[in-house]
Amino acid sequence: MGSLTHKGYIWRFDSIDALCPKVYEFADSWELAGAALTQLHAAASENGWNTTVCLSPEDPKHIEHLLIPGLGLAFITSRPGMDYGKKPYRRIRLETAVESKARMRFQTRMTALLREEAVGALKEAKRNHDALEAIYNPYVDFDGVRATAAIEAGRLLSFLK
């Protein structure tokens, strides 16, 4: 549903609405929803439901969104900068379950600083990539690349017959 890019975060929630009419939103500014989503995923899988699991782009061990299209249910997380932007069927505020709010505020500030650093590094990598591409691009035989790709695609498609 999203990714961290050189432009910052990009989130696409439009496919959720196409697949799931009931959206449960975990308002999760302290990023606590992963454990609950893992349990929901396990329960859905145990009961034979097909699921779509959207992992965190920063930490692929953590579930960020869970869709159960057969039930018409989506469980999504939102936080500042990652807003669903629509009215969910239900909104669950996870901040109320936290005991040490001071510690969570500190962790949230540190996470935000690290994300800023990551975006800065991605911007620098994009600038370097563009500079390198400007050097080699004029010398690439794109017609030859397309011809080779067409031959290879034909070869791979022949296995389907």
Buried (B, 14 or more C-beta within 10 A) or exposed (E): BBEBBBEEBEBEBEEBEEBBEEBBBBBBBBBBBBEBBBEBBEEBEEEEBEBBBBBBBBEEEBBBBBBBBEBEBBBBBBBEEBEBEEEBEEEBEBEEEBEEEEEBEEEBEEBEEEBEEBBEEBBEEEEEEEEEEEEEEEEEEEEEEEEEEEEEEEEEEEEEE
